Amino acid sequence: MNKTVKMILLVVGIILVIYGIYTLIAPEASVGIGDLSIEAQDNDNSYITIALGIASVALSFLGGKKS
């Protein structure tokens, strides 16, 4: 792998990990009525996004090394 592809994989991987963590933490929907506040969250896709980001970062470091 050349350096350009490795750099793209690294940047995309970091962005995917940050976005996955953000979607894991931030609530999707919230409703507030007076003192009552309800938040709903669906985190299934954020785990997949984080895993893809970690895989992309790992490929950028390991891909194409000569033994």
PQR file with spaces between the fields and no chain letter, atoms N, CA, C, O and H, PARSE charges and radii, in Angstrom:
ATOM       1  N    MET     1       0.845   -1.175    0.000 -0.4000 1.5000
ATOM       2  CA   MET     1       0.000    0.000    0.000 -0.0000 2.0000
ATOM       3  C    MET     1       0.889    1.236    0.000  0.5500 1.7000
ATOM       4  O    MET     1       1.894    1.285    0.709 -0.5500 1.4000
ATOM       5  N    ASN     2       0.525    2.216   -0.782 -0.4000 1.5000
ATOM       6  CA   ASN     2       1.329    3.427   -0.771 -0.0000 2.0000
ATOM       7  C    ASN     2       0.895    4.352    0.376  0.5500 1.7000
ATOM       8  O    ASN     2      -0.108    4.111    1.048 -0.5500 1.4000
ATOM       9  H    ASN     2      -0.292    2.177   -1.358  0.4000 1.0000
ATOM      10  N    LYS     3       1.669    5.400    0.572 -0.4000 1.5000
ATOM      11  CA   LYS     3       1.453    6.287    1.720 -0.0000 2.0000
ATOM      12  C    LYS     3       0.116    7.031    1.642  0.5500 1.7000
ATOM      13  O    LYS     3      -0.489    7.318    2.674 -0.5500 1.4000
ATOM      14  H    LYS     3       2.484    5.596    0.026  0.4000 1.0000
ATOM      15  N    THR     4      -0.342    7.342    0.446 -0.4000 1.5000
ATOM      16  CA   THR     4      -1.600    8.069    0.299 -0.0000 2.0000
ATOM      17  C    THR     4      -2.779    7.232    0.785  0.5500 1.7000
ATOM      18  O    THR     4      -3.653    7.735    1.491 -0.5500 1.4000
ATOM      19  H    THR     4       0.150    7.109   -0.393  0.4000 1.0000
ATOM      20  N    VAL     5      -2.800    5.971    0.412 -0.4000 1.5000
ATOM      21  CA   VAL     5      -3.894    5.086    0.837 -0.0000 2.0000
ATOM      22  C    VAL     5      -3.850    4.879    2.345  0.5500 1.7000
ATOM      23  O    VAL     5      -4.891    4.867    3.003 -0.5500 1.4000
ATOM      24  H    VAL     5      -2.090    5.563   -0.161  0.4000 1.0000
ATOM      25  N    LYS     6      -2.653    4.717    2.894 -0.4000 1.5000
ATOM      26  CA   LYS     6      -2.524    4.562    4.340 -0.0000 2.0000
ATOM      27  C    LYS     6      -3.028    5.799    5.081  0.5500 1.7000
ATOM      28  O    LYS     6      -3.705    5.680    6.102 -0.5500 1.4000
ATOM      29  H    LYS     6      -1.808    4.727    2.360  0.4000 1.0000
ATOM      30  N    MET     7      -2.702    6.978    4.570 -0.4000 1.5000
ATOM      31  CA   MET     7      -3.132    8.220    5.214 -0.0000 2.0000
ATOM      32  C    MET     7      -4.652    8.371    5.134  0.5500 1.7000
ATOM      33  O    MET     7      -5.281    8.806    6.098 -0.5500 1.4000
ATOM      34  H    MET     7      -2.153    7.075    3.740  0.4000 1.0000
ATOM      35  N    ILE     8      -5.240    8.017    4.000 -0.4000 1.5000
ATOM      36  CA   ILE     8      -6.697    8.097    3.851 -0.0000 2.0000
ATOM      37  C    ILE     8      -7.377    7.132    4.817  0.5500 1.7000
ATOM      38  O    ILE     8      -8.364    7.491    5.461 -0.5500 1.4000
ATOM      39  H    ILE     8      -4.728    7.664    3.217  0.4000 1.0000
ATOM      40  N    LEU     9      -6.855    5.908    4.921 -0.4000 1.5000
ATOM      41  CA   LEU     9      -7.421    4.936    5.867 -0.0000 2.0000
ATOM      42  C    LEU     9      -7.315    5.432    7.304  0.5500 1.7000
ATOM      43  O    LEU     9      -8.243    5.249    8.091 -0.5500 1.4000
ATOM      44  H    LEU     9      -6.054    5.617    4.399  0.4000 1.0000
ATOM      45  N    LEU    10      -6.202    6.052    7.650 -0.4000 1.5000
ATOM      46  CA   LEU    10      -6.017    6.559    8.998 -0.0000 2.0000
ATOM      47  C    LEU    10      -6.999    7.676    9.308  0.5500 1.7000
ATOM      48  O    LEU    10      -7.620    7.672   10.371 -0.5500 1.4000
ATOM      49  H    LEU    10      -5.448    6.201    7.010  0.4000 1.0000
ATOM      50  N    VAL    11      -7.150    8.625    8.405 -0.4000 1.5000
ATOM      51  CA   VAL    11      -8.059    9.755    8.625 -0.0000 2.0000
ATOM      52  C    VAL    11      -9.507    9.277    8.691  0.5500 1.7000
ATOM      53  O    VAL    11     -10.257    9.694    9.574 -0.5500 1.4000
ATOM      54  H    VAL    11      -6.646    8.628    7.541  0.4000 1.0000
ATOM      55  N    VAL    12      -9.903    8.409    7.766 -0.4000 1.5000
ATOM      56  CA   VAL    12     -11.267    7.891    7.765 -0.0000 2.0000
ATOM      57  C    VAL    12     -11.537    7.084    9.030  0.5500 1.7000
ATOM      58  O    VAL    12     -12.622    7.175    9.604 -0.5500 1.4000
ATOM      59  H    VAL    12      -9.293    8.071    7.049  0.4000 1.0000
ATOM      60  N    GLY    13     -10.563    6.300    9.464 -0.4000 1.5000
ATOM      61  CA   GLY    13     -10.722    5.520   10.683 -0.0000 2.0000
ATOM      62  C    GLY    13     -10.906    6.386   11.913  0.5500 1.7000
ATOM      63  O    GLY    13     -11.760    6.100   12.752 -0.5500 1.4000
ATOM      64  H    GLY    13      -9.682    6.226    8.997  0.4000 1.0000
ATOM      65  N    ILE    14     -10.115    7.440   12.029 -0.4000 1.5000
ATOM      66  CA   ILE    14     -10.242    8.350   13.171 -0.0000 2.0000
ATOM      67  C    ILE    14     -11.592    9.045   13.153  0.5500 1.7000
ATOM      68  O    ILE    14     -12.230    9.190   14.196 -0.5500 1.4000
ATOM      69  H    ILE    14      -9.421    7.672   11.347  0.4000 1.0000
ATOM      70  N    ILE    15     -12.034    9.476   11.978 -0.4000 1.5000
ATOM      71  CA   ILE    15     -13.343   10.140   11.870 -0.0000 2.0000
ATOM      72  C    ILE    15     -14.463    9.178   12.244  0.5500 1.7000
ATOM      73  O    ILE    15     -15.401    9.564   12.942 -0.5500 1.4000
ATOM      74  H    ILE    15     -11.516    9.358   11.131  0.4000 1.0000
ATOM      75  N    LEU    16     -14.378    7.927   11.788 -0.4000 1.5000
ATOM      76  CA   LEU    16     -15.417    6.943   12.119 -0.0000 2.0000
ATOM      77  C    LEU    16     -15.466    6.653   13.615  0.5500 1.7000
ATOM      78  O    LEU    16     -16.552    6.525   14.181 -0.5500 1.4000
ATOM      79  H    LEU    16     -13.616    7.614   11.220  0.4000 1.0000
ATOM      80  N    VAL    17     -14.312    6.548   14.263 -0.4000 1.5000
ATOM      81  CA   VAL    17     -14.290    6.290   15.699 -0.0000 2.0000
ATOM      82  C    VAL    17     -14.892    7.480   16.462  0.5500 1.7000
ATOM      83  O    VAL    17     -15.692    7.284   17.377 -0.5500 1.4000
ATOM      84  H    VAL    17     -13.430    6.652   13.804  0.4000 1.0000
ATOM      85  N    ILE    18     -14.518    8.688   16.096 -0.4000 1.5000
ATOM      86  CA   ILE    18     -15.053    9.876   16.773 -0.0000 2.0000
ATOM      87  C    ILE    18     -16.561    9.988   16.559  0.5500 1.7000
ATOM      88  O    ILE    18     -17.300   10.276   17.501 -0.5500 1.4000
ATOM      89  H    ILE    18     -13.868    8.846   15.352  0.4000 1.0000
ATOM      90  N    TYR    19     -17.020    9.763   15.331 -0.4000 1.5000
ATOM      91  CA   TYR    19     -18.452    9.832   15.048 -0.0000 2.0000
ATOM      92  C    TYR    19     -19.218    8.736   15.795  0.5500 1.7000
ATOM      93  O    TYR    19     -20.316    8.976   16.298 -0.5500 1.4000
ATOM      94  H    TYR    19     -16.420    9.530   14.566  0.4000 1.0000
ATOM      95  N    GLY    20     -18.637    7.536   15.864 -0.4000 1.5000
ATOM      96  CA   GLY    20     -19.290    6.438   16.584 -0.0000 2.0000
ATOM      97  C    GLY    20     -19.417    6.728   18.066  0.5500 1.7000
ATOM      98  O    GLY    20     -20.455    6.448   18.667 -0.5500 1.4000
ATOM      99  H    GLY    20     -17.746    7.342   15.455  0.4000 1.0000
ATOM     100  N    ILE    21     -18.375    7.286   18.663 -0.4000 1.5000
ATOM     101  CA   ILE    21     -18.438    7.640   20.081 -0.0000 2.0000
ATOM     102  C    ILE    21     -19.449    8.753   20.311  0.5500 1.7000
ATOM     103  O    ILE    21     -20.178    8.736   21.302 -0.5500 1.4000
ATOM     104  H    ILE    21     -17.533    7.513   18.175  0.4000 1.0000
ATOM     105  N    TYR    22     -19.497    9.727   19.395 -0.4000 1.5000
ATOM     106  CA   TYR    22     -20.472   10.810   19.520 -0.0000 2.0000
ATOM     107  C    TYR    22     -21.902   10.277   19.459  0.5500 1.7000
ATOM     108  O    TYR    22     -22.743   10.671   20.267 -0.5500 1.4000
ATOM     109  H    TYR    22     -18.905    9.740   18.589  0.4000 1.0000
ATOM     110  N    THR    23     -22.184    9.390   18.517 -0.4000 1.5000
ATOM     111  CA   THR    23     -23.543    8.851   18.414 -0.0000 2.0000
ATOM     112  C    THR    23     -23.869    7.923   19.571  0.5500 1.7000
ATOM     113  O    THR    23     -25.041    7.720   19.889 -0.5500 1.4000
ATOM     114  H    THR    23     -21.501    9.070   17.861  0.4000 1.0000
ATOM     115  N    LEU    24     -22.852    7.359   20.202 -0.4000 1.5000
ATOM     116  CA   LEU    24     -23.066    6.514   21.369 -0.0000 2.0000
ATOM     117  C    LEU    24     -23.460    7.348   22.583  0.5500 1.7000
ATOM     118  O    LEU    24     -24.271    6.916   23.402 -0.5500 1.4000
ATOM     119  H    LEU    24     -21.900    7.524   19.943  0.4000 1.0000
ATOM     120  N    ILE    25     -22.888    8.536   22.695 -0.4000 1.5000
ATOM     121  CA   ILE    25     -23.108    9.386   23.865 -0.0000 2.0000
ATOM     122  C    ILE    25     -24.320   10.302   23.697  0.5500 1.7000
ATOM     123  O    ILE    25     -25.125   10.433   24.619 -0.5500 1.4000
ATOM     124  H    ILE    25     -22.229    8.887   22.030  0.4000 1.0000
ATOM     125  N    ALA    26     -24.458   10.930   22.542 -0.4000 1.5000
ATOM     126  CA   ALA    26     -25.513   11.918   22.317 -0.0000 2.0000
ATOM     127  C    ALA    26     -26.871   11.244   22.169  0.5500 1.7000
ATOM     128  O    ALA    26     -26.986   10.258   21.441 -0.5500 1.4000
ATOM     129  H    ALA    26     -23.804   10.824   21.793  0.4000 1.0000
ATOM     130  N    PRO    27     -27.900   11.751   22.842 -0.5600 1.5000
ATOM     131  CA   PRO    27     -29.242   11.167   22.690  0.2800 2.0000
ATOM     132  C    PRO    27     -29.836   11.494   21.323  0.5500 1.7000
ATOM     133  O    PRO    27     -29.609   12.573   20.776 -0.5500 1.4000
ATOM     134  N    GLU    28     -30.599   10.546   20.782 -0.4000 1.5000
ATOM     135  CA   GLU    28     -31.239   10.760   19.488 -0.0000 2.0000
ATOM     136  C    GLU    28     -32.456   11.660   19.602  0.5500 1.7000
ATOM     137  O    GLU    28     -32.644   12.565   18.789 -0.5500 1.4000
ATOM     138  H    GLU    28     -30.783    9.669   21.227  0.4000 1.0000
ATOM     139  N    ALA    29     -33.269   11.418   20.592 -0.4000 1.5000
ATOM     140  CA   ALA    29     -34.492   12.203   20.737 -0.0000 2.0000
ATOM     141  C    ALA    29     -34.719   12.494   22.215  0.5500 1.7000
ATOM     142  O    ALA    29     -34.483   11.644   23.073 -0.5500 1.4000
ATOM     143  H    ALA    29     -33.117   10.683   21.253  0.4000 1.0000
ATOM     144  N    SER    30     -35.169   13.682   22.490 -0.4000 1.5000
ATOM     145  CA   SER    30     -35.506   14.021   23.876 -0.0000 2.0000
ATOM     146  C    SER    30     -36.758   14.877   23.889  0.5500 1.7000
ATOM     147  O    SER    30     -36.977   15.720   23.018 -0.5500 1.4000
ATOM     148  H    SER    30     -35.361   14.373   21.793  0.4000 1.0000
ATOM     149  N    VAL    31     -37.565   14.633   24.901 -0.4000 1.5000
ATOM     150  CA   VAL    31     -38.811   15.374   25.065 -0.0000 2.0000
ATOM     151  C    VAL    31     -38.810   15.920   26.479  0.5500 1.7000
ATOM     152  O    VAL    31     -38.548   15.193   27.437 -0.5500 1.4000
ATOM     153  H    VAL    31     -37.386   13.949   25.608  0.4000 1.0000
ATOM     154  N    GLY    32     -39.100   17.191   26.603 -0.4000 1.5000
ATOM     155  CA   GLY    32     -39.146   17.786   27.930 -0.0000 2.0000
ATOM     156  C    GLY    32     -40.453   18.518   28.145  0.5500 1.7000
ATOM     157  O    GLY    32     -40.831   19.382   27.354 -0.5500 1.4000
ATOM     158  H    GLY    32     -39.312   17.782   25.824  0.4000 1.0000
ATOM     159  N    ILE    33     -41.145   18.167   29.224 -0.4000 1.5000
ATOM     160  CA   ILE    33     -42.388   18.831   29.594 -0.0000 2.0000
ATOM     161  C    ILE    33     -42.228   19.261   31.053  0.5500 1.7000
ATOM     162  O    ILE    33     -42.299   18.442   31.969 -0.5500 1.4000
ATOM     163  H    ILE    33     -40.839   17.465   29.867  0.4000 1.0000
ATOM     164  N    GLY    34     -42.018   20.527   31.241 -0.4000 1.5000
ATOM     165  CA   GLY    34     -41.827   21.009   32.606 -0.0000 2.0000
ATOM     166  C    GLY    34     -40.579   20.404   33.210  0.5500 1.7000
ATOM     167  O    GLY    34     -39.488   20.543   32.657 -0.5500 1.4000
ATOM     168  H    GLY    34     -41.960   21.193   30.497  0.4000 1.0000
ATOM     169  N    ASP    35     -40.729   19.733   34.344 -0.4000 1.5000
ATOM     170  CA   ASP    35     -39.598   19.097   35.010 -0.0000 2.0000
ATOM     171  C    ASP    35     -39.328   17.692   34.482  0.5500 1.7000
ATOM     172  O    ASP    35     -38.273   17.125   34.768 -0.5500 1.4000
ATOM     173  H    ASP    35     -41.615   19.621   34.794  0.4000 1.0000
ATOM     174  N    LEU    36     -40.253   17.120   33.720 -0.4000 1.5000
ATOM     175  CA   LEU    36     -40.114   15.772   33.191 -0.0000 2.0000
ATOM     176  C    LEU    36     -39.333   15.802   31.879  0.5500 1.7000
ATOM     177  O    LEU    36     -39.662   16.561   30.968 -0.5500 1.4000
ATOM     178  H    LEU    36     -41.110   17.580   33.487  0.4000 1.0000
ATOM     179  N    SER    37     -38.305   14.974   31.794 -0.4000 1.5000
ATOM     180  CA   SER    37     -37.491   14.905   30.586 -0.0000 2.0000
ATOM     181  C    SER    37     -37.279   13.439   30.222  0.5500 1.7000
ATOM     182  O    SER    37     -36.894   12.634   31.070 -0.5500 1.4000
ATOM     183  H    SER    37     -38.038   14.357   32.535  0.4000 1.0000
ATOM     184  N    ILE    38     -37.532   13.093   28.956 -0.4000 1.5000
ATOM     185  CA   ILE    38     -37.389   11.719   28.482 -0.0000 2.0000
ATOM     186  C    ILE    38     -36.422   11.724   27.302  0.5500 1.7000
ATOM     187  O    ILE    38     -36.564   12.524   26.376 -0.5500 1.4000
ATOM     188  H    ILE    38     -37.845   13.747   28.267  0.4000 1.0000
ATOM     189  N    GLU    39     -35.437   10.825   27.341 -0.4000 1.5000
ATOM     190  CA   GLU    39     -34.482   10.697   26.247 -0.0000 2.0000
ATOM     191  C    GLU    39     -34.501    9.281   25.711  0.5500 1.7000
ATOM     192  O    GLU    39     -34.543    8.322   26.483 -0.5500 1.4000
ATOM     193  H    GLU    39     -35.321   10.176   28.092  0.4000 1.0000
ATOM     194  N    ALA    40     -34.472    9.143   24.392 -0.4000 1.5000
ATOM     195  CA   ALA    40     -34.449    7.827   23.752 -0.0000 2.0000
ATOM     196  C    ALA    40     -33.162    7.689   22.955  0.5500 1.7000
ATOM     197  O    ALA    40     -32.687    8.645   22.343 -0.5500 1.4000
ATOM     198  H    ALA    40     -34.438    9.921   23.766  0.4000 1.0000
ATOM     199  N    GLN    41     -32.603    6.478   22.974 -0.4000 1.5000
ATOM     200  CA   GLN    41     -31.345    6.252   22.301 -0.0000 2.0000
ATOM     201  C    GLN    41     -31.307    4.861   21.681  0.5500 1.7000
ATOM     202  O    GLN    41     -31.749    3.891   22.297 -0.5500 1.4000
ATOM     203  H    GLN    41     -32.988    5.701   23.471  0.4000 1.0000
ATOM     204  N    ASP    42     -30.779    4.763   20.466 -0.4000 1.5000
ATOM     205  CA   ASP    42     -30.581    3.483   19.792 -0.0000 2.0000
ATOM     206  C    ASP    42     -29.117    3.423   19.369  0.5500 1.7000
ATOM     207  O    ASP    42     -28.719    4.103   18.423 -0.5500 1.4000
ATOM     208  H    ASP    42     -30.420    5.551   19.966  0.4000 1.0000
ATOM     209  N    ASN    43     -28.313    2.617   20.059 -0.4000 1.5000
ATOM     210  CA   ASN    43     -26.867    2.631   19.869 -0.0000 2.0000
ATOM     211  C    ASN    43     -26.336    1.496   19.002  0.5500 1.7000
ATOM     212  O    ASN    43     -25.123    1.296   18.956 -0.5500 1.4000
ATOM     213  H    ASN    43     -28.636    2.065   20.828  0.4000 1.0000
ATOM     214  N    ASP    44     -27.175    0.758   18.327 -0.4000 1.5000
ATOM     215  CA   ASP    44     -26.714   -0.399   17.569 -0.0000 2.0000
ATOM     216  C    ASP    44     -25.738   -0.011   16.457  0.5500 1.7000
ATOM     217  O    ASP    44     -24.717   -0.673   16.276 -0.5500 1.4000
ATOM     218  H    ASP    44     -28.161    0.919   18.365  0.4000 1.0000
ATOM     219  N    ASN    45     -26.035    1.033   15.725 -0.4000 1.5000
ATOM     220  CA   ASN    45     -25.175    1.423   14.608 -0.0000 2.0000
ATOM     221  C    ASN    45     -23.875    2.050   15.064  0.5500 1.7000
ATOM     222  O    ASN    45     -22.890    2.006   14.327 -0.5500 1.4000
ATOM     223  H    ASN    45     -26.865    1.571   15.872  0.4000 1.0000
ATOM     224  N    SER    46     -23.838    2.631   16.250 -0.4000 1.5000
ATOM     225  CA   SER    46     -22.611    3.270   16.700 -0.0000 2.0000
ATOM     226  C    SER    46     -21.523    2.240   16.992  0.5500 1.7000
ATOM     227  O    SER    46     -20.344    2.523   16.782 -0.5500 1.4000
ATOM     228  H    SER    46     -24.638    2.666   16.848  0.4000 1.0000
ATOM     229  N    TYR    47     -21.890    1.057   17.469 -0.4000 1.5000
ATOM     230  CA   TYR    47     -20.895    0.011   17.709 -0.0000 2.0000
ATOM     231  C    TYR    47     -20.268   -0.453   16.395  0.5500 1.7000
ATOM     232  O    TYR    47     -19.067   -0.716   16.338 -0.5500 1.4000
ATOM     233  H    TYR    47     -22.848    0.826   17.640  0.4000 1.0000
ATOM     234  N    ILE    48     -21.069   -0.551   15.352 -0.4000 1.5000
ATOM     235  CA   ILE    48     -20.566   -0.947   14.041 -0.0000 2.0000
ATOM     236  C    ILE    48     -19.634    0.129   13.492  0.5500 1.7000
ATOM     237  O    ILE    48     -18.597   -0.188   12.911 -0.5500 1.4000
ATOM     238  H    ILE    48     -22.045   -0.337   15.399  0.4000 1.0000
ATOM     239  N    THR    49     -19.995    1.391   13.672 -0.4000 1.5000
ATOM     240  CA   THR    49     -19.168    2.492   13.196 -0.0000 2.0000
ATOM     241  C    THR    49     -17.822    2.517   13.906  0.5500 1.7000
ATOM     242  O    THR    49     -16.789    2.727   13.271 -0.5500 1.4000
ATOM     243  H    THR    49     -20.838    1.648   14.145  0.4000 1.0000
ATOM     244  N    ILE    50     -17.826    2.303   15.218 -0.4000 1.5000
ATOM     245  CA   ILE    50     -16.579    2.279   15.974 -0.0000 2.0000
ATOM     246  C    ILE    50     -15.709    1.107   15.529  0.5500 1.7000
ATOM     247  O    ILE    50     -14.496    1.262   15.386 -0.5500 1.4000
ATOM     248  H    ILE    50     -18.665    2.132   15.735  0.4000 1.0000
ATOM     249  N    ALA    51     -16.304   -0.053   15.311 -0.4000 1.5000
ATOM     250  CA   ALA    51     -15.546   -1.225   14.871 -0.0000 2.0000
ATOM     251  C    ALA    51     -14.924   -1.004   13.493  0.5500 1.7000
ATOM     252  O    ALA    51     -13.775   -1.383   13.265 -0.5500 1.4000
ATOM     253  H    ALA    51     -17.290   -0.179   15.427  0.4000 1.0000
ATOM     254  N    LEU    52     -15.667   -0.399   12.582 -0.4000 1.5000
ATOM     255  CA   LEU    52     -15.119   -0.106   11.255 -0.0000 2.0000
ATOM     256  C    LEU    52     -13.982    0.902   11.336  0.5500 1.7000
ATOM     257  O    LEU    52     -12.997    0.795   10.606 -0.5500 1.4000
ATOM     258  H    LEU    52     -16.601   -0.092   12.767  0.4000 1.0000
ATOM     259  N    GLY    53     -14.121    1.880   12.224 -0.4000 1.5000
ATOM     260  CA   GLY    53     -13.055    2.866   12.405 -0.0000 2.0000
ATOM     261  C    GLY    53     -11.790    2.235   12.947  0.5500 1.7000
ATOM     262  O    GLY    53     -10.694    2.553   12.486 -0.5500 1.4000
ATOM     263  H    GLY    53     -14.921    1.967   12.817  0.4000 1.0000
ATOM     264  N    ILE    54     -11.924    1.344   13.921 -0.4000 1.5000
ATOM     265  CA   ILE    54     -10.756    0.669   14.493 -0.0000 2.0000
ATOM     266  C    ILE    54     -10.101   -0.235   13.444  0.5500 1.7000
ATOM     267  O    ILE    54      -8.874   -0.308   13.364 -0.5500 1.4000
ATOM     268  H    ILE    54     -12.815    1.085   14.295  0.4000 1.0000
ATOM     269  N    ALA    55     -10.911   -0.914   12.651 -0.4000 1.5000
ATOM     270  CA   ALA    55     -10.370   -1.769   11.593 -0.0000 2.0000
ATOM     271  C    ALA    55      -9.620   -0.939   10.552  0.5500 1.7000
ATOM     272  O    ALA    55      -8.572   -1.359   10.061 -0.5500 1.4000
ATOM     273  H    ALA    55     -11.907   -0.854   12.716  0.4000 1.0000
ATOM     274  N    SER    56     -10.142    0.214   10.221 -0.4000 1.5000
ATOM     275  CA   SER    56      -9.495    1.083    9.243 -0.0000 2.0000
ATOM     276  C    SER    56      -8.158    1.609    9.769  0.5500 1.7000
ATOM     277  O    SER    56      -7.175    1.662    9.029 -0.5500 1.4000
ATOM     278  H    SER    56     -10.994    0.555   10.620  0.4000 1.0000
ATOM     279  N    VAL    57      -8.124    1.994   11.032 -0.4000 1.5000
ATOM     280  CA   VAL    57      -6.868    2.462   11.629 -0.0000 2.0000
ATOM     281  C    VAL    57      -5.849    1.324   11.677  0.5500 1.7000
ATOM     282  O    VAL    57      -4.669    1.536   11.396 -0.5500 1.4000
ATOM     283  H    VAL    57      -8.923    1.952   11.632  0.4000 1.0000
ATOM     284  N    ALA    58      -6.296    0.123   12.030 -0.4000 1.5000
ATOM     285  CA   ALA    58      -5.396   -1.019   12.093 -0.0000 2.0000
ATOM     286  C    ALA    58      -4.832   -1.344   10.709  0.5500 1.7000
ATOM     287  O    ALA    58      -3.648   -1.657   10.580 -0.5500 1.4000
ATOM     288  H    ALA    58      -7.255   -0.049   12.259  0.4000 1.0000
ATOM     289  N    LEU    59      -5.671   -1.271    9.680 -0.4000 1.5000
ATOM     290  CA   LEU    59      -5.198   -1.530    8.318 -0.0000 2.0000
ATOM     291  C    LEU    59      -4.199   -0.478    7.864  0.5500 1.7000
ATOM     292  O    LEU    59      -3.264   -0.780    7.123 -0.5500 1.4000
ATOM     293  H    LEU    59      -6.632   -1.017    9.785  0.4000 1.0000
ATOM     294  N    SER    60      -4.399    0.749    8.306 -0.4000 1.5000
ATOM     295  CA   SER    60      -3.450    1.809    7.905 -0.0000 2.0000
ATOM     296  C    SER    60      -2.086    1.574    8.509  0.5500 1.7000
ATOM     297  O    SER    60      -1.078    1.931    7.901 -0.5500 1.4000
ATOM     298  H    SER    60      -5.159    0.994    8.908  0.4000 1.0000
ATOM     299  N    PHE    61      -2.023    0.976    9.705 -0.4000 1.5000
ATOM     300  CA   PHE    61      -0.729    0.708   10.329 -0.0000 2.0000
ATOM     301  C    PHE    61      -0.114   -0.611    9.862  0.5500 1.7000
ATOM     302  O    PHE    61       1.105   -0.710    9.718 -0.5500 1.4000
ATOM     303  H    PHE    61      -2.842    0.686   10.200  0.4000 1.0000
ATOM     304  N    LEU    62      -0.946   -1.618    9.626 -0.4000 1.5000
ATOM     305  CA   LEU    62      -0.434   -2.955    9.315 -0.0000 2.0000
ATOM     306  C    LEU    62      -0.384   -3.253    7.827  0.5500 1.7000
ATOM     307  O    LEU    62       0.400   -4.100    7.398 -0.5500 1.4000
ATOM     308  H    LEU    62      -1.936   -1.538    9.744  0.4000 1.0000
ATOM     309  N    GLY    63      -1.194   -2.584    7.037 -0.4000 1.5000
ATOM     310  CA   GLY    63      -1.308   -2.930    5.623 -0.0000 2.0000
ATOM     311  C    GLY    63      -0.056   -2.641    4.823  0.5500 1.7000
ATOM     312  O    GLY    63       0.490   -1.539    4.873 -0.5500 1.4000
ATOM     313  H    GLY    63      -1.830   -1.896    7.385  0.4000 1.0000
ATOM     314  N    GLY    64       0.389   -3.640    4.086 -0.4000 1.5000
ATOM     315  CA   GLY    64       1.479   -3.442    3.149 -0.0000 2.0000
ATOM     316  C    GLY    64       2.871   -3.453    3.730  0.5500 1.7000
ATOM     317  O    GLY    64       3.813   -3.069    3.037 -0.5500 1.4000
ATOM     318  H    GLY    64      -0.055   -4.535    4.046  0.4000 1.0000
ATOM     319  N    LYS    65       3.047   -3.870    4.962 -0.4000 1.5000
ATOM     320  CA   LYS    65       4.397   -3.940    5.522 -0.0000 2.0000
ATOM     321  C    LYS    65       5.125   -5.141    4.925  0.5500 1.7000
ATOM     322  O    LYS    65       4.557   -6.225    4.792 -0.5500 1.4000
ATOM     323  H    LYS    65       2.281   -4.182    5.525  0.4000 1.0000
ATOM     324  N    LYS    66       6.362   -4.935    4.578 -0.4000 1.5000
ATOM     325  CA   LYS    66       7.151   -6.031    4.002 -0.0000 2.0000
ATOM     326  C    LYS    66       7.867   -6.770    5.110  0.5500 1.7000
ATOM     327  O    LYS    66       8.402   -6.159    6.035 -0.5500 1.4000
ATOM     328  H    LYS    66       6.824   -4.055    4.686  0.4000 1.0000
ATOM     329  N    SER    67       7.874   -8.109    5.011 -0.4000 1.5000
ATOM     330  CA   SER    67       8.524   -8.909    6.043 -0.0000 2.0000
ATOM     331  C    SER    67       9.994   -9.091    5.758  0.5500 1.7000
ATOM     332  O    SER    67      10.697   -9.742    6.530 -0.5500 1.4000
ATOM     333  H    SER    67       7.439   -8.606    4.260  0.4000 1.0000
